[in-house]
């Protein structure tokens, strides 16, 4: 199956208005977290500070609801700086019954604070447009090792167990092959798990804070079509280079 990827450069709110209602089967976004800091790695950076984050994110979440098809799901990847406010906002937009899971991505890497419990997790909210009709491919879940394999027998231990709503997964290794140099890059393993369970080959996926293109690569590897949007020119050029084997269509910039 031929995978179709499109990468847009520009203001995502303006670009999203170009798409018709119910255009996408699955939407994932990893927006800025409003940490109040400049997120920088090498020459690549973006400002992660807002006077009013909710005012910024609300119209974009409303666009998500419009763009999802009737059995579509939405994943918002955020952290504790704004997660609680986003949860209330999503309940208002989707309805509280559409909330399915709060997934915790936990990692154990980096320094330790001496003034508070060290922050080592992100939150991923899952909302289904119709809580009674959504894609969940249980058999496509990757398996993880049992912590006490001797207690479950050789067959179960060899097969492993299915993950829970706590994803233990390392960040992208500093010197790993996957590293692109983009700050706040998310690991492909986490995104492949999400895409494989919540979409089917040929589905139309959307990520409008696409950064280094990790979600787009996960979609392509699993046979899905994806639209990616970012307003950072270095990010879209990086994504285009990273995904060049899939011949992405570059819109608003030259590869």
Secondary structure as a PSIPRED ss2 file (coil, helix, strand):
# PSIPRED VFORMAT (PSIPRED V4.0)

   1 X C   1.000  0.000  0.000
   2 X C   1.000  0.000  0.000
   3 X C   1.000  0.000  0.000
   4 X C   1.000  0.000  0.000
   5 X E   0.000  0.000  1.000
   6 X E   0.000  0.000  1.000
   7 X E   0.000  0.000  1.000
   8 X E   0.000  0.000  1.000
   9 X E   0.000  0.000  1.000
  10 X C   1.000  0.000  0.000
  11 X C   1.000  0.000  0.000
  12 X H   0.000  1.000  0.000
  13 X H   0.000  1.000  0.000
  14 X H   0.000  1.000  0.000
  15 X H   0.000  1.000  0.000
  16 X H   0.000  1.000  0.000
  17 X C   1.000  0.000  0.000
  18 X C   1.000  0.000  0.000
  19 X C   1.000  0.000  0.000
  20 X C   1.000  0.000  0.000
  21 X C   1.000  0.000  0.000
  22 X C   1.000  0.000  0.000
  23 X C   1.000  0.000  0.000
  24 X E   0.000  0.000  1.000
  25 X E   0.000  0.000  1.000
  26 X E   0.000  0.000  1.000
  27 X E   0.000  0.000  1.000
  28 X E   0.000  0.000  1.000
  29 X E   0.000  0.000  1.000
  30 X C   1.000  0.000  0.000
  31 X C   1.000  0.000  0.000
  32 X C   1.000  0.000  0.000
  33 X C   1.000  0.000  0.000
  34 X C   1.000  0.000  0.000
  35 X C   1.000  0.000  0.000
  36 X C   1.000  0.000  0.000
  37 X E   0.000  0.000  1.000
  38 X E   0.000  0.000  1.000
  39 X E   0.000  0.000  1.000
  40 X E   0.000  0.000  1.000
  41 X E   0.000  0.000  1.000
  42 X C   1.000  0.000  0.000
  43 X C   1.000  0.000  0.000
  44 X E   0.000  0.000  1.000
  45 X E   0.000  0.000  1.000
  46 X E   0.000  0.000  1.000
  47 X E   0.000  0.000  1.000
  48 X E   0.000  0.000  1.000
  49 X C   1.000  0.000  0.000
  50 X C   1.000  0.000  0.000
  51 X C   1.000  0.000  0.000
  52 X C   1.000  0.000  0.000
  53 X H   0.000  1.000  0.000
  54 X H   0.000  1.000  0.000
  55 X H   0.000  1.000  0.000
  56 X H   0.000  1.000  0.000
  57 X H   0.000  1.000  0.000
  58 X H   0.000  1.000  0.000
  59 X H   0.000  1.000  0.000
  60 X H   0.000  1.000  0.000
  61 X H   0.000  1.000  0.000
  62 X H   0.000  1.000  0.000
  63 X H   0.000  1.000  0.000
  64 X H   0.000  1.000  0.000
  65 X H   0.000  1.000  0.000
  66 X H   0.000  1.000  0.000
  67 X H   0.000  1.000  0.000
  68 X E   0.000  0.000  1.000
  69 X E   0.000  0.000  1.000
  70 X E   0.000  0.000  1.000
  71 X E   0.000  0.000  1.000
  72 X E   0.000  0.000  1.000
  73 X E   0.000  0.000  1.000
  74 X E   0.000  0.000  1.000
  75 X E   0.000  0.000  1.000
  76 X E   0.000  0.000  1.000
  77 X E   0.000  0.000  1.000
  78 X E   0.000  0.000  1.000
  79 X C   1.000  0.000  0.000
  80 X C   1.000  0.000  0.000
  81 X C   1.000  0.000  0.000
  82 X C   1.000  0.000  0.000
  83 X H   0.000  1.000  0.000
  84 X H   0.000  1.000  0.000
  85 X H   0.000  1.000  0.000
  86 X H   0.000  1.000  0.000
  87 X H   0.000  1.000  0.000
  88 X H   0.000  1.000  0.000
  89 X H   0.000  1.000  0.000
  90 X H   0.000  1.000  0.000
  91 X H   0.000  1.000  0.000
  92 X H   0.000  1.000  0.000
  93 X H   0.000  1.000  0.000
  94 X H   0.000  1.000  0.000
  95 X C   1.000  0.000  0.000
  96 X H   0.000  1.000  0.000
  97 X H   0.000  1.000  0.000
  98 X H   0.000  1.000  0.000
  99 X E   0.000  0.000  1.000
 100 X E   0.000  0.000  1.000
 101 X E   0.000  0.000  1.000
 102 X E   0.000  0.000  1.000
 103 X E   0.000  0.000  1.000
 104 X E   0.000  0.000  1.000
 105 X E   0.000  0.000  1.000
 106 X E   0.000  0.000  1.000
 107 X C   1.000  0.000  0.000
 108 X C   1.000  0.000  0.000
 109 X C   1.000  0.000  0.000
 110 X C   1.000  0.000  0.000
 111 X C   1.000  0.000  0.000
 112 X C   1.000  0.000  0.000
 113 X C   1.000  0.000  0.000
 114 X C   1.000  0.000  0.000
 115 X C   1.000  0.000  0.000
 116 X C   1.000  0.000  0.000
 117 X C   1.000  0.000  0.000
 118 X C   1.000  0.000  0.000
 119 X C   1.000  0.000  0.000
 120 X C   1.000  0.000  0.000
 121 X E   0.000  0.000  1.000
 122 X E   0.000  0.000  1.000
 123 X E   0.000  0.000  1.000
 124 X E   0.000  0.000  1.000
 125 X E   0.000  0.000  1.000
 126 X E   0.000  0.000  1.000
 127 X E   0.000  0.000  1.000
 128 X E   0.000  0.000  1.000
 129 X C   1.000  0.000  0.000
 130 X C   1.000  0.000  0.000
 131 X C   1.000  0.000  0.000
 132 X C   1.000  0.000  0.000
 133 X C   1.000  0.000  0.000
 134 X C   1.000  0.000  0.000
 135 X C   1.000  0.000  0.000
 136 X C   1.000  0.000  0.000
 137 X C   1.000  0.000  0.000
 138 X H   0.000  1.000  0.000
 139 X H   0.000  1.000  0.000
 140 X H   0.000  1.000  0.000
 141 X C   1.000  0.000  0.000
 142 X C   1.000  0.000  0.000
 143 X E   0.000  0.000  1.000
 144 X E   0.000  0.000  1.000
 145 X C   1.000  0.000  0.000
 146 X C   1.000  0.000  0.000
 147 X C   1.000  0.000  0.000
 148 X C   1.000  0.000  0.000
 149 X H   0.000  1.000  0.000
 150 X H   0.000  1.000  0.000
 151 X H   0.000  1.000  0.000
 152 X C   1.000  0.000  0.000
 153 X C   1.000  0.000  0.000
 154 X H   0.000  1.000  0.000
 155 X H   0.000  1.000  0.000
 156 X H   0.000  1.000  0.000
 157 X H   0.000  1.000  0.000
 158 X H   0.000  1.000  0.000
 159 X H   0.000  1.000  0.000
 160 X C   1.000  0.000  0.000
 161 X E   0.000  0.000  1.000
 162 X E   0.000  0.000  1.000
 163 X C   1.000  0.000  0.000
 164 X C   1.000  0.000  0.000
 165 X C   1.000  0.000  0.000
 166 X E   0.000  0.000  1.000
 167 X E   0.000  0.000  1.000
 168 X E   0.000  0.000  1.000
 169 X C   1.000  0.000  0.000
 170 X C   1.000  0.000  0.000
 171 X C   1.000  0.000  0.000
 172 X C   1.000  0.000  0.000
 173 X C   1.000  0.000  0.000
 174 X C   1.000  0.000  0.000
 175 X C   1.000  0.000  0.000
 176 X C   1.000  0.000  0.000
 177 X C   1.000  0.000  0.000
 178 X C   1.000  0.000  0.000
 179 X C   1.000  0.000  0.000
 180 X C   1.000  0.000  0.000
 181 X C   1.000  0.000  0.000
 182 X C   1.000  0.000  0.000
 183 X C   1.000  0.000  0.000
 184 X C   1.000  0.000  0.000
 185 X C   1.000  0.000  0.000
 186 X C   1.000  0.000  0.000
 187 X C   1.000  0.000  0.000
 188 X H   0.000  1.000  0.000
 189 X H   0.000  1.000  0.000
 190 X H   0.000  1.000  0.000
 191 X H   0.000  1.000  0.000
 192 X H   0.000  1.000  0.000
 193 X H   0.000  1.000  0.000
 194 X H   0.000  1.000  0.000
 195 X H   0.000  1.000  0.000
 196 X H   0.000  1.000  0.000
 197 X H   0.000  1.000  0.000
 198 X H   0.000  1.000  0.000
 199 X C   1.000  0.000  0.000
 200 X C   1.000  0.000  0.000
 201 X C   1.000  0.000  0.000
 202 X C   1.000  0.000  0.000
 203 X C   1.000  0.000  0.000
 204 X E   0.000  0.000  1.000
 205 X E   0.000  0.000  1.000
 206 X E   0.000  0.000  1.000
 207 X E   0.000  0.000  1.000
 208 X C   1.000  0.000  0.000
 209 X C   1.000  0.000  0.000
 210 X C   1.000  0.000  0.000
 211 X C   1.000  0.000  0.000
 212 X C   1.000  0.000  0.000
 213 X C   1.000  0.000  0.000
 214 X H   0.000  1.000  0.000
 215 X H   0.000  1.000  0.000
 216 X H   0.000  1.000  0.000
 217 X H   0.000  1.000  0.000
 218 X H   0.000  1.000  0.000
 219 X H   0.000  1.000  0.000
 220 X H   0.000  1.000  0.000
 221 X H   0.000  1.000  0.000
 222 X C   1.000  0.000  0.000
 223 X C   1.000  0.000  0.000
 224 X C   1.000  0.000  0.000
 225 X E   0.000  0.000  1.000
 226 X E   0.000  0.000  1.000
 227 X E   0.000  0.000  1.000
 228 X E   0.000  0.000  1.000
 229 X E   0.000  0.000  1.000
 230 X E   0.000  0.000  1.000
 231 X C   1.000  0.000  0.000
 232 X C   1.000  0.000  0.000
 233 X H   0.000  1.000  0.000
 234 X H   0.000  1.000  0.000
 235 X H   0.000  1.000  0.000
 236 X H   0.000  1.000  0.000
 237 X H   0.000  1.000  0.000
 238 X H   0.000  1.000  0.000
 239 X H   0.000  1.000  0.000
 240 X H   0.000  1.000  0.000
 241 X H   0.000  1.000  0.000
 242 X H   0.000  1.000  0.000
 243 X C   1.000  0.000  0.000
 244 X H   0.000  1.000  0.000
 245 X H   0.000  1.000  0.000
 246 X H   0.000  1.000  0.000
 247 X C   1.000  0.000  0.000
 248 X C   1.000  0.000  0.000
 249 X E   0.000  0.000  1.000
 250 X E   0.000  0.000  1.000
 251 X E   0.000  0.000  1.000
 252 X C   1.000  0.000  0.000
 253 X C   1.000  0.000  0.000
 254 X C   1.000  0.000  0.000
 255 X C   1.000  0.000  0.000
